[in-house]
Structures are given as structure tokens and as C-alpha cells.
Amino acid sequence: MNKSELIETLAEKVNLPVRETAAVAKTIIDTMSEALVKGDSIEIRGFGSFTVKKYGSYTGRNPKSGEKIDVAPKKLPFFKVGKDLRERVDAAAELAQQQ
């Protein structure tokens, strides 16, 4: 599912115009992004949590040339799935295997 499909589905479920739903979705995504940029974490119970992880520098390798390169330290968003979602996905996978 991409952003457009999410907006369309949400608009249908809450019976709002797509334009208004798109504005709401944009506000949510922007607010979450701003929180992560500030270093805050986001927790959505039953879904998961978003945090920012710090990674130190290391020596990597250019896959084309094999040349060693120094990779600078960085911060990246990280998602940890919640227990409820993990169990739902796992149950669906088990059901699909049985069929």
C-alpha cells in the first residue's frame, strides 16, 4: 500500500472527501517526521514504535570497485513492530501456509 492508496482507503472508511483526508494524512506524517528529526520517539500502541538510532562510523566497501571507504556516523529512523501487529501478521502467515 502506498500513500495514495492509504488516503483513498481512509477517505472511504471515515466518509470524508479525499482532499480533506489527504490533508489529515499529510499533517500526521509531517508531525511524526518532525518528532523524529527532533530526536523524539513515537509510540502507537498495538502498531509499533519509531525511534532514531545512532550509528557510529565504520570502514565499508564500495560494491563496484571493492575499494575501502570510511562511512561517517549517522542517525536513522528505526521501526520496532508492536506485539499486537506482530501476532496478527504471524497468524495470517500461518493461515496462508495451511491453505
Buried (B, 14 or more C-beta within 10 A) or exposed (E): EEEEEBBBEBBEEEEBEEEEBBEBBEEEEEEBEEBBEEEEEBEEEEEBBBBBEEEEEEEEEEEEEEEEEEEEEEEEEEEEEBEEEEEEEEEEEEEEEEE
